[in-house]
């Protein structure tokens, strides 16, 4: 067991009592949505005017306070209104960010003290973030749609020129001193600001989205403070082609950056290996220190509990926990019954762990019951509750039995909550991937099935389904590639190649979906009208020609789901389906069919099972079985094990990540908090994570390499998620203009 002794810092707290509130904070409305920023000095707290929002100086510290309704945008444009937390699902998300520049010295500690005073004044639950310059949390960056500017204090002499680096989807513009080639990298975008000319320098491996933001920033600089006519010219210098600039521009650039001493650092990606989140429990050390130092507080003791996957049940309400999420920060969680003394040391314990791990990213503290999405997403099946989302989810579930294509096409939120773009009434073609021995007899590796709507699958096979449905914008196509849980890797790889070839033949227009047995998305199940059954073995066991996929004459099928878009049947006994759940079973013995229902089965589950039988059947209730049923079941009687109904899961809200490429096959993911459709740009690739499914969105102008490698983008995202995501999560790859509703 890994145990860390963390030395807490004395100056991070103002004693053990209630901290004195700064007079500046007394005007902050604790029960209203608002957004405020203060500049912190050792002697004062100065509120910044709105015109200065988004500009930070590297020698200063700042306090940012955001209060908004849960799930609503936050930032300078938030409308001030009263928050009525009366149990109807409306509650405030309050975040306090203490930001300190690289040259701020002890002001970072002062900012944390003022943050504690602000928290005391508010008197309501809030998340406290310790921010570091250039390593800001996605939530802090989300407040500023035009990005933030980190400037060097005291560098106001424009005659010598100023150099800035631009990076990120919510761009961070960082001033660099001195103006030198040593700052320039081949994957960066830089802006050189001079009195007569603005030079936009583009690295040869720079990201296209960052180039666009660099151009926008250069344009704003050239317009001047009055934002009138262009006061200066803009020239673009490409990495390695500086000598091709016009003579006057080249001479000016040479006076700032000696072209004879040109030296650009190559791309040096940090090839971090995937690392699961680690959970630590914070306690006071059991042994006393041999030397008593009155001015030093006792160290915190962090005991490693487990690695991801993490669950909410791992957290006890009377304790303090620290979650090491690597690049996504360090989080301290305070239980609702934890002592006040232990709660005050939560931030110090988290910061101590970050220092021990040499992390420079954000460190945050949250309390039980008010965890933000970034924290909840580190846990599996977190029970997220939002009244508005709950109402929409229930509406979508109840409407599933009567969904039609028109309502789904015209009601985007219903399609989104139900996760079905249409009602499954479109046209379907299916192919089974042949094995090597079959390919020797046939030229093609794909065998088209005669009756695909029968919904018969085998766990040692792989299938390709091409589904076409009509939408208001024209016909839409989805190309599903389904892989059985027991199918060999060589068959999966062959099917993947055939699916890519078919996608190319279709002009790269369909949506691509990679689907694994037992994890089929709702729409895939909806296509088969709730009758999809996966049997053990391979289809050629029952039809050597492979043209028909027919069910075995004798089978015990476990049925799960309460709606057609959830219904799946699996033959009991398959190695890849062990540990499944279901309260109803279908028993086939030749031409005879029984539907067996446990006493715990709901009416919806019974209807799903009867629909899956798809033939004349005998309904058998638990405890009322007859001898012919037991005779048909035979030696499989011990497999008839019902399971209780699972509680309806409330999915976490979706998350959006901007994808950038620093080296071939190496991707980094920048989260965009509080996003809308307008965050997407034709030049970018994005990952939309809806937790049960991962979407890879490809802009029409994103790089060709990313388009060809879209599935690996999703797999890389899943592997680098510290929550230890299931690598068999369904993956959808879609192009700009072909999005389902």
C-alpha positions in Angstrom: 0.0 0.0 0.0 1.4 3.4 -1.0 1.4 6.0 1.8 2.6 9.6 1.4 3.4 12.0 4.2 2.5 15.5 3.0 3.8 18.6 4.8 1.0 21.2 5.0 1.9 24.8 4.5 1.3 27.1 7.4 0.5 30.2 5.5 -2.3 28.7 3.4 -4.9 29.2 6.1 -5.7 32.0 8.5 -5.6 30.1 11.7 -8.1 27.5 12.8 -11.0 29.9 13.3 -13.3 31.6 10.9 -11.2 33.9 8.6 -12.0 37.6 8.7 -13.8 38.7 5.6 -12.2 41.3 3.3 -14.4 44.4 3.1 -14.3 44.2 -0.7 -16.2 40.9 -0.6 -19.1 42.3 1.3 -20.7 43.6 -1.9 -20.7 40.1 -3.5 -24.3 38.8 -3.7 -24.1 35.3 -2.3 -27.5 34.2 -3.7 -27.3 35.7 -7.2 -25.6 34.6 -10.4 -22.6 36.8 -11.1 -19.0 37.0 -12.4 -16.3 39.0 -10.8 -12.5 39.3 -10.9 -10.1 40.9 -8.3 -6.4 41.7 -8.5 -4.7 40.6 -5.3 -1.9 42.5 -3.6 -0.5 41.9 -0.1 -2.4 44.8 1.3 -5.5 45.1 -0.8 -8.1 43.4 -3.0 -8.9 45.5 -6.1 -11.9 44.7 -8.2 -11.2 44.8 -11.9 -13.4 46.7 -14.4 -15.0 44.6 -17.1 -12.7 46.0 -19.8 -9.7 44.3 -18.1 -11.3 40.8 -17.9 -9.1 38.2 -19.6 -5.8 40.1 -19.1 -3.4 38.8 -16.4 0.1 39.9 -15.5 2.8 37.4 -14.6 3.8 39.3 -11.4 0.3 39.5 -10.1 -2.3 37.2 -8.5 -6.0 37.3 -9.2 -9.3 35.9 -7.8 -12.1 34.9 -10.2 -15.6 34.2 -8.8 -18.3 32.6 -11.0 -21.8 31.8 -9.9 -24.2 30.4 -12.5 -27.1 28.0 -12.8 -26.1 24.4 -13.2 -25.6 23.5 -16.8 -25.9 27.1 -17.9 -23.0 29.2 -19.5 -20.9 31.2 -17.1 -18.6 34.2 -17.6 -18.7 37.9 -17.9 -21.9 37.8 -19.9 -23.9 36.0 -17.3 -27.1 37.8 -16.4 -27.5 38.6 -12.7 -30.5 36.9 -11.2 -31.6 35.5 -7.9 -31.0 31.8 -7.3 -33.8 29.9 -5.6 -32.5 26.6 -4.4 -35.9 25.2 -3.3 -35.5 21.5 -4.3 -36.9 21.9 -7.8 -33.6 21.0 -9.4 -32.3 24.5 -9.8 -29.1 25.2 -8.0 -26.0 27.3 -8.4 -22.5 26.2 -9.5 -20.1 28.4 -7.7 -16.4 28.4 -8.6 -13.6 30.4 -7.0 -10.3 30.4 -8.9 -7.0 31.7 -7.3 -4.6 32.4 -10.2 -1.0 33.5 -9.7 1.6 34.4 -12.4 5.0 32.7 -12.6 6.7 35.8 -11.0 4.0 36.4 -8.4 6.1 35.1 -5.5 4.1 34.8 -2.3 1.0 36.4 -3.8 -0.3 33.0 -4.8 -0.6 32.1 -1.1 -2.3 35.5 -0.4 -4.8 34.8 -3.2 -5.7 31.5 -1.5 -6.2 33.3 1.8 -8.5 35.8 0.1 -10.3 32.9 -1.6 -11.0 31.4 1.8 -12.4 34.7 3.0 -14.7 34.9 -0.1 -15.8 31.4 0.5 -16.7 32.3 4.1 -18.7 35.3 3.0 -20.7 33.4 0.4 -21.7 30.8 3.0 -22.7 28.4 0.3 -21.0 25.4 -1.3 -18.4 26.3 -3.9 -15.5 24.6 -5.7 -12.1 26.2 -5.0 -9.4 26.0 -7.7 -5.7 26.8 -7.3 -4.7 27.8 -10.8 -1.2 28.1 -12.3 -0.2 30.3 -15.2 -0.1 28.6 -18.6 -1.7 25.5 -16.9 -5.2 26.9 -16.4 -8.1 24.6 -15.9 -10.6 24.3 -18.8 -13.3 25.8 -16.7 -11.3 29.0 -16.1 -10.6 29.3 -19.8 -14.2 28.7 -20.7 -15.2 32.1 -19.2 -13.3 34.0 -21.8 -14.4 33.1 -25.4 -11.7 35.2 -26.9 -9.0 33.6 -24.7 -6.8 35.1 -22.1 -3.6 37.2 -22.3 -0.7 36.7 -19.9 1.5 39.7 -20.1 4.9 40.6 -18.7 4.4 43.4 -16.1 6.6 46.5 -16.8 7.2 45.6 -20.4 5.5 48.6 -22.1 8.3 49.7 -24.4 6.8 48.9 -27.9 9.9 50.3 -29.6 11.8 47.1 -28.9 8.9 44.8 -30.0 7.0 42.3 -28.1 6.7 38.5 -28.8 3.6 36.4 -28.0 2.8 32.7 -28.3 -0.7 31.6 -29.2 -1.9 28.1 -28.2 -5.2 26.3 -27.5 -8.8 26.2 -28.7 -9.7 28.8 -26.1 -6.5 30.7 -27.0 -3.9 31.6 -24.4 -1.7 34.5 -25.6 1.5 34.4 -23.6 4.1 37.2 -23.8 7.7 36.0 -24.0 10.8 37.9 -23.0 13.2 38.6 -24.4 12.5 38.6 -28.1 14.6 35.7 -29.2 14.8 32.7 -31.4 15.1 30.5 -28.3 11.3 30.8 -27.7 10.2 29.7 -31.2 9.2 26.1 -31.9 8.2 24.4 -35.1 4.8 23.5 -33.8 4.0 26.9 -32.4 2.2 30.1 -33.6 3.9 33.4 -32.6 3.0 37.1 -33.0 5.7 39.8 -33.1 4.3 43.2 -32.3 6.3 46.2 -33.5 5.5 49.9 -33.9 5.0 49.7 -37.7 4.4 46.0 -38.4 2.7 42.9 -36.9 4.5 39.7 -37.9 2.5 36.4 -37.7 5.1 33.6 -37.6 3.7 30.1 -38.3 5.6 27.0 -37.4 5.7 24.3 -40.1 4.0 21.8 -37.7 1.6 24.3 -36.2 -2.0 23.4 -35.7 -4.4 24.9 -38.2 -6.9 26.1 -35.5 -4.1 27.9 -33.6 -3.0 29.5 -36.9 -6.5 30.9 -37.3 -6.6 32.3 -33.8 -3.1 33.7 -34.3 -4.3 35.6 -37.4 -7.3 36.9 -35.4 -5.1 38.2 -32.6 -2.7 39.8 -35.1 -5.6 41.5 -36.8 -6.9 42.9 -33.5 -3.4 44.2 -32.7 -3.1 45.9 -36.1 -6.4 47.7 -35.7 -5.2 49.5 -32.6 -6.9 50.4 -29.4 -9.7 52.4 -31.0 -10.6 49.4 -33.3 -10.9 51.7 -36.3 -9.0 51.5 -39.5 -5.9 49.4 -39.7 -3.0 51.4 -38.1 -0.3 48.8 -38.9 0.3 46.2 -41.6 0.4 42.5 -41.1 2.9 40.1 -42.7 3.0 36.3 -42.4 6.3 34.6 -42.0 6.4 30.8 -42.5 8.9 28.7 -40.7 12.0 28.4 -42.9 10.8 30.9 -45.5 11.6 34.1 -43.7 14.0 35.1 -46.5 11.0 35.3 -49.0 9.4 38.2 -47.2 9.4 41.6 -48.9 12.7 43.4 -48.3 11.3 46.0 -45.9 9.5 43.3 -43.8 12.5 41.1 -43.9 14.8 43.8 -42.7 12.5 44.7 -39.9 12.2 41.1 -38.8 16.0 40.8 -39.0 16.4 43.7 -36.7 14.2 42.0 -34.1 15.3 38.4 -34.7 18.7 38.0 -36.3 18.0 35.8 -39.3 21.6 34.6 -39.5 21.3 33.2 -36.0 17.9 31.5 -36.8 17.4 28.5 -34.6 13.9 26.9 -34.2 13.4 24.1 -31.7 11.8 20.9 -33.2 8.6 19.4 -32.0 9.3 17.5 -28.7 6.0 15.7 -27.8 5.6 14.5 -24.3 4.7 10.8 -24.9 2.9 10.3 -21.6 1.7 6.8 -21.1 -2.0 6.3 -20.1 -2.3 6.5 -16.3 -5.4 5.7 -14.4 -6.7 8.0 -11.6 -5.6 7.1 -8.1 -7.7 7.6 -5.0 -6.1 8.6 -1.6 -7.6 8.9 1.8 -6.4 11.9 3.8 -5.8 11.3 7.6 -3.7 12.8 10.3 -0.4 10.9 11.0 -0.8 8.4 13.7 2.7 9.0 15.1 3.8 12.2 16.8 6.7 14.2 15.4 9.9 13.7 17.5 10.5 17.4 17.3 7.7 19.8 18.1 7.7 22.9 16.0 4.9 25.3 17.1 4.7 27.2 13.9 4.4 24.1 11.7 1.0 22.3 11.3 0.9 18.5 11.4 1.5 16.8 8.1 -1.3 15.2 6.2 -1.1 11.4 5.6 -2.3 10.2 2.2 -3.1 6.5 2.0 -3.6 5.1 -1.5 -7.0 3.3 -1.5 -7.2 2.1 -5.1 -6.7 2.9 -8.8 -9.4 3.5 -11.4 -12.0 2.4 -12.0 -13.4 4.5 -9.2 -17.0 4.5 -7.9 -19.0 6.8 -5.7 -19.2 4.0 -3.1 -15.4 4.3 -2.6 -16.0 7.7 -0.9 -17.2 7.8 2.8 -19.0 11.0 3.8 -17.0 11.3 7.0 -13.6 11.4 5.3 -11.4 13.5 3.0 -10.1 12.0 -0.2 -7.7 13.2 -2.8 -7.9 12.0 -6.5 -4.8 12.1 -8.6 -6.1 12.6 -12.2 -2.7 13.3 -13.7 -3.0 15.9 -16.5 -6.6 16.6 -15.5 -5.6 18.0 -12.1 -5.6 16.9 -8.5 -8.9 17.0 -6.7 -9.7 17.0 -3.0 -13.2 15.7 -2.0 -14.7 16.7 1.4 -17.4 14.4 2.8 -20.5 16.0 4.1 -19.8 14.6 7.6 -16.1 15.4 7.7 -14.8 17.4 10.6 -14.1 21.1 10.0 -10.5 20.7 11.1 -9.9 18.0 8.4 -11.8 20.0 5.8 -9.5 23.0 6.3 -6.5 20.9 5.4 -8.1 19.4 2.2 -6.5 21.9 -0.2 -3.1 21.6 1.5 -3.2 17.8 1.2 -4.1 18.1 -2.5 -1.4 20.6 -3.2 1.1 18.5 -1.3 0.3 15.5 -3.5 0.7 17.7 -6.6 4.1 18.8 -5.5 5.1 15.3 -4.7 4.1 14.2 -8.2 5.6 17.4 -9.7 2.3 18.4 -11.3 1.9 22.0 -12.4 -1.7 21.8 -13.3 -4.8 23.0 -11.3 -5.6 21.7 -7.8 -9.2 21.9 -6.7 -11.4 21.2 -3.7 -15.1 20.2 -3.9 -17.6 19.1 -1.3 -20.0 16.2 -1.3 -23.2 16.9 -3.2 -21.9 19.7 -5.3 -19.2 17.9 -7.4 -18.7 19.5 -10.8 -18.8 17.5 -14.0 -15.0 17.3 -14.3 -14.8 15.5 -11.0 -17.8 13.3 -11.5 -16.5 12.1 -14.8 -13.5 10.5 -13.0 -15.9 8.0 -11.5 -17.9 5.2 -13.1 -21.7 5.4 -13.1 -21.7 8.6 -11.0 -25.3 9.2 -10.0 -25.7 12.6 -11.6 -28.9 14.4 -10.8 -30.3 17.4 -12.7 -34.0 17.9 -12.6 -34.2 19.4 -16.1 -32.1 16.6 -17.6 -34.1 14.0 -15.6 -37.4 15.3 -17.1 -36.0 15.2 -20.6 -34.6 11.7 -20.1 -37.9 10.4 -18.7 -39.7 11.9 -21.6 -37.4 10.3 -24.1 -37.7 6.9 -22.4 -41.5 7.0 -22.2 -41.7 8.1 -25.9 -39.5 5.3 -27.1 -42.4 2.9 -27.5 -44.1 5.3 -29.9 -41.2 7.1 -31.6 -41.6 7.9 -35.3 -39.2 9.3 -37.8 -40.9 12.6 -38.2 -40.9 13.5 -34.4 -37.2 12.5 -34.2 -36.2 14.6 -37.2 -38.1 17.7 -35.9 -37.3 17.3 -32.2 -33.5 17.3 -31.8 -33.5 17.0 -28.0 -35.7 13.9 -28.1 -33.4 12.3 -30.6 -30.4 13.2 -28.5 -31.8 11.9 -25.2 -33.1 8.7 -26.8 -29.9 8.4 -28.8 -31.8 7.3 -32.0 -31.7 9.5 -35.1 -34.8 7.7 -36.5 -37.3 4.9 -35.6 -35.4 2.1 -37.3 -37.7 1.8 -40.3 -35.0 2.6 -42.9 -33.3 0.3 -45.4 -30.8 -2.3 -44.2 -28.1 -4.3 -45.9 -25.8 -6.6 -43.9 -22.6 -8.6 -44.6 -20.9 -11.3 -42.6 -17.1 -11.2 -42.6 -15.8 -14.5 -43.9 -12.9 -16.4 -42.3 -9.7 -17.2 -44.2 -10.8 -20.7 -45.1 -14.0 -19.3 -46.5 -12.2 -16.6 -48.5 -10.2 -19.4 -50.3 -13.5 -20.6 -51.8 -14.9 -17.1 -52.4 -13.1 -14.0 -53.8 -14.8 -11.5 -51.5 -14.2 -11.4 -47.7 -17.8 -10.3 -47.2 -20.9 -12.5 -47.6 -24.2 -10.5 -47.9 -27.0 -11.9 -45.9 -30.3 -12.7 -47.5 -32.6 -11.6 -44.6 -30.8 -9.1 -42.4 -33.9 -8.1 -40.5 -33.9 -11.4 -38.7 -31.4 -10.0 -36.2 -29.5 -13.2 -35.7 -25.8 -12.7 -34.6 -23.1 -15.1 -33.5 -20.4 -14.2 -30.9 -17.5 -15.7 -33.0 -18.5 -13.7 -36.1 -18.2 -10.0 -37.2 -20.9 -8.2 -39.3 -21.1 -5.0 -41.3 -24.5 -3.3 -41.5 -25.3 -0.4 -43.9 -28.4 1.4 -42.7 -30.1 4.2 -44.7 -32.9 6.5 -43.5 -34.6 9.6 -44.8 -34.0 12.9 -43.1 -35.2 16.4 -43.9 -31.8 17.2 -45.4 -31.8 14.1 -47.5 -30.9 10.4 -47.1 -28.5 9.7 -44.3 -26.4 6.5 -44.1 -24.8 4.8 -41.0 -22.1 2.1 -41.5 -22.0 -0.1 -38.4 -19.2 -2.6 -37.8 -20.3 -5.2 -35.2 -17.6 -7.4 -33.5 -18.6 -10.5 -31.5 -17.1 -10.9 -28.1 -15.4 -14.2 -28.9 -14.4 -13.4 -32.5 -10.6 -13.8 -33.1 -8.4 -10.7 -33.6 -7.5 -11.6 -37.2 -11.2 -11.7 -38.1 -11.8 -8.3 -36.4 -8.9 -6.8 -38.3 -10.1 -8.2 -41.6 -13.6 -6.8 -40.9 -12.1 -3.4 -40.0 -10.3 -3.3 -43.3 -13.5 -4.3 -45.2 -15.5 -1.6 -43.4 -13.0 1.1 -44.2 -12.9 0.0 -47.9 -16.7 0.1 -48.0 -16.7 3.5 -46.4 -14.3 4.7 -49.1 -16.4 3.2 -51.9 -19.4 5.1 -50.6 -17.6 8.4 -51.0 -16.8 8.8 -47.3 -20.3 10.0 -46.7 -21.7 7.5 -44.1 -21.3 7.9 -40.4 -19.0 5.2 -39.2 -19.8 3.2 -36.1 -17.6 0.6 -34.3 -19.9 -1.6 -32.1 -19.0 -4.4 -29.7 -21.2 -7.2 -28.5 -23.2 -6.4 -25.4 -22.5 -2.6 -25.8 -24.6 -1.9 -28.8 -25.9 1.7 -29.0 -29.6 2.3 -28.8 -30.1 3.0 -32.5 -28.5 -0.3 -33.5 -31.0 -2.2 -31.3 -33.8 0.0 -32.6 -33.1 -1.1 -36.2 -33.9 -4.7 -35.2 -37.2 -3.7 -33.4 -36.1 -5.2 -30.1 -35.4 -8.7 -31.5 -31.6 -8.8 -31.7 -30.2 -12.1 -30.3 -26.6 -13.2 -30.1 -25.9 -16.9 -30.1 -22.8 -18.9 -29.3 -20.5 -20.0 -32.1 -20.4 -19.1 -35.7 -23.1 -18.9 -38.4 -21.5 -21.6 -40.6 -22.2 -24.1 -37.8 -25.9 -24.1 -39.0 -25.6 -23.0 -42.6 -22.3 -23.9 -44.3 -23.0 -21.6 -47.3 -23.0 -18.6 -45.0 -25.8 -16.9 -47.0 -28.3 -17.3 -44.2 -27.8 -16.5 -40.6 -30.3 -18.9 -38.9 -30.8 -19.5 -35.1 -29.9 -22.8 -33.5 -32.8 -25.1 -32.9 -32.1 -25.4 -29.2 -31.2 -22.4 -27.1 -31.7 -20.6 -23.8 -31.7 -16.9 -24.3 -31.4 -14.3 -21.5 -33.4 -11.1 -22.3 -32.6 -7.6 -21.0 -34.1 -4.2 -21.5 -37.5 -2.5 -21.0 -37.8 -0.8 -24.4 -37.0 -1.8 -28.0 -33.9 0.5 -28.1 -32.6 -1.4 -25.0 -33.6 -4.9 -25.8 -30.9 -7.5 -26.4 -31.0 -11.3 -26.1 -27.9 -13.4 -25.5 -27.7 -17.2 -25.5 -26.7 -18.3 -22.0 -23.4 -20.2 -22.0 -21.4 -17.9 -24.2 -18.0 -17.2 -22.6 -18.3 -13.6 -23.7 -21.7 -13.0 -22.0 -20.9 -14.3 -18.4 -22.2 -12.1 -15.7 -25.1 -10.5 -17.7 -28.4 -9.5 -16.2 -32.0 -10.3 -17.1 -35.3 -11.1 -15.5 -36.8 -12.9 -18.5 -35.6 -15.9 -20.6 -36.7 -17.4 -23.9 -36.4 -21.2 -24.2 -36.3 -22.7 -27.7 -36.6 -26.4 -28.2 -37.2 -27.2 -31.9 -40.5 -25.6 -32.9 -41.7 -25.0 -29.3 -40.9 -21.7 -27.6 -41.4 -20.7 -23.9 -41.1 -17.2 -22.4 -40.1 -17.5 -18.7 -40.5 -14.4 -16.5 -39.2 -14.0 -12.9 -41.4 -12.7 -10.2 -39.3 -9.5 -10.2 -39.8 -8.8 -13.9 -41.7 -5.7 -14.8 -44.5 -5.5 -17.4 -42.2 -3.8 -19.8 -39.6 -6.5 -19.5 -42.2 -9.2 -20.1 -43.4 -7.4 -23.2 -39.8 -7.1 -24.5 -39.3 -10.9 -24.0 -42.5 -11.8 -25.7 -41.6 -9.6 -28.7 -38.2 -11.2 -28.9 -39.7 -14.7 -29.0 -41.3 -13.6 -32.3 -43.4 -16.7 -32.6 -46.2 -18.6 -30.8 -45.0 -19.1 -27.3 -46.1 -20.2 -23.9 -45.7 -17.7 -21.1 -44.4 -19.2 -17.9 -44.2 -17.4 -14.6 -41.6 -18.2 -12.0 -43.0 -20.8 -9.6 -45.7 -22.0 -12.0 -43.5 -24.0 -14.4 -44.9 -27.3 -15.8 -43.1 -30.5 -16.4 -42.8 -30.0 -20.2 -40.9 -26.7 -19.6 -38.4 -28.4 -17.2 -38.0 -31.3 -19.7 -37.2 -28.9 -22.5 -34.8 -27.0 -20.3 -33.0 -30.2 -19.3 -29.4 -29.8 -18.1 -29.6 -26.0 -18.5 -31.9 -25.6 -15.5 -29.1 -24.2 -13.3 -28.5 -21.4 -15.9 -32.0 -20.0 -15.3 -30.9 -17.3 -12.8 -33.1 -14.1 -12.7 -31.6 -10.8 -11.7 -33.4 -7.8 -10.2 -34.2 -4.7 -12.2 -31.4 -2.3 -12.6 -32.0 1.3 -11.5 -32.3 3.7 -14.3 -29.0 5.4 -14.8 -28.8 9.1 -15.2 -26.0 9.8 -17.7 -23.5 12.5 -17.1 -23.9 15.6 -19.3 -21.7 15.3 -22.5 -18.2 16.7 -22.7 -16.4 18.3 -25.7 -12.7 18.0 -26.4 -10.6 19.7 -29.0 -8.1 17.4 -30.6 -4.6 18.5 -31.6 -1.8 16.6 -33.1 1.8 17.2 -31.9 3.3 14.1 -33.7 2.0 11.4 -36.0 -0.3 9.1 -33.9 0.0 11.3 -30.8 -3.0 13.4 -29.8 -3.7 15.8 -27.0 -7.2 16.7 -25.8 -8.3 20.1 -24.6 -11.7 20.2 -22.9 -14.1 22.9 -23.9 -16.4 23.6 -20.9 -19.8 25.1 -21.4 -19.9 24.5 -25.1 -22.3 25.0 -28.0 -22.4 24.0 -31.6 -20.5 27.2 -32.5 -17.4 25.8 -30.8 -16.9 23.6 -33.8 -14.8 24.9 -36.7 -14.3 23.4 -40.1 -10.5 23.2 -39.5 -10.8 21.2 -36.3 -11.3 17.6 -35.0 -13.3 17.2 -31.9 -14.4 14.4 -29.5 -17.9 14.6 -28.1 -18.0 12.2 -25.1 -21.5 11.2 -24.1 -20.0 8.5 -21.8 -21.9 5.5 -23.2 -20.7 6.5 -26.7 -17.8 8.6 -28.1 -18.3 10.7 -31.2 -15.4 11.9 -33.3 -16.4 15.0 -35.3 -14.3 15.8 -38.4 -14.4 19.3 -39.8 -14.5 19.6 -43.6 -11.0 21.2 -43.6 -9.3 19.3 -40.8 -6.1 17.6 -41.8 -6.3 14.4 -43.9 -4.1 12.4 -41.5 -6.7 12.9 -38.7 -9.6 12.0 -41.0 -7.9 8.7 -41.9 -7.0 8.0 -38.3 -10.3 9.0 -36.7 -10.9 5.7 -34.9 -7.4 5.9 -33.3 -8.3 9.4 -32.1 -11.2 7.9 -30.2 -9.1 4.9 -28.9 -6.4 7.3 -27.8 -8.9 9.4 -26.0 -10.3 6.4 -24.2 -6.9 5.1 -23.2 -5.7 8.5 -21.8 -8.9 9.1 -19.8 -7.8 8.7 -16.2 -11.3 7.2 -15.4 -10.1 3.9 -17.1 -12.7 3.8 -19.7 -13.9 0.7 -21.4 -11.9 0.3 -24.7 -15.0 -1.3 -26.2 -17.1 1.8 -25.8 -19.0 2.4 -29.1 -17.3 4.8 -31.4 -19.0 7.0 -34.0 -17.1 8.9 -36.6 -19.0 11.6 -38.5 -18.1 14.4 -40.8 -19.3 18.0 -40.9 -22.6 18.3 -42.6 -23.6 14.7 -42.0 -24.4 14.9 -38.3 -27.5 13.0 -37.1 -30.1 15.1 -35.1 
